[in-house]
Amino acid sequence: MKFVQTLFAAVVVALAFSACGEKKQEKDIIAKKPVVKAPASPVRMQDSSFSDAVDWLGKQYSFSIVRTADTGLPVVVDDAGGKYYDNKIAVNVKRPDGTVFFDKTFTKDDFSSQVSGDYLKKSALLGVVFDHVDGDNLVFAASVGAPDALSDDYVPLLLTVSRMGAVSISKDMRLDGEMEE
């Protein structure tokens, strides 16, 4: 039995000495580069709805702007491979008596006269907001651009509705914060 105890003590001492030995440290640190994966399913922008009133043609008109993701439109694939649903935006303007003056749902294809085809393929209709009254016209600001929420890549546009309900679209050439009078 004394032999087993001596053997056991020798093994414990050997392990203690080997654990205290200094290991050679390498200076190179090797780490795997994380791979950023694009989401498997398309991402949708948050739906939004806005309503307000505006003095136009001597009376108060009301308008609403509603943005929704449209799963029926082709999916947008950005330069990084991210997939996004495109949007449709409904603009509705009502006369003071509550009757509908203007009601149209826009997609990015409605802006194809001002935005190149290559840019349209990787972009989405981002938004439409009321901008100002210009004489007999209601002017809305619109944007088509990168659907990634972290991107600031977009084309600023103006969507003008005449007193007859005709729509014209042009690029917004104003500097940031500058208003037409």
Sequence and secondary structure as in RCSB ss.txt:
>XXXX:A:sequence
MKFVQTLFAAVVVALAFSACGEKKQEKDIIAKKPVVKAPASPVRMQDSSFSDAVDWLGKQYSFSIVRTADTGLPV
VVDDAGGKYYDNKIAVNVKRPDGTVFFDKTFTKDDFSSQVSGDYLKKSALLGVVFDHVDGDNLVFAASVGAPDAL
SDDYVPLLLTVSRMGAVSISKDMRLDGEMEE
>XXXX:A:secstr
 HHHHHHHHHHHHHHHHHHHS     S            SS B    EEEEEEEEETTEEEEEEEEEEEETTS  
EE TT  EE EEEEEEEEE TTS EEEEEEE GGGGTTTS HHHHHT EEEEEEEEEEETTEEEEEEEEE   TT
   EEEEEEEE TTS EEEEE  S TT    
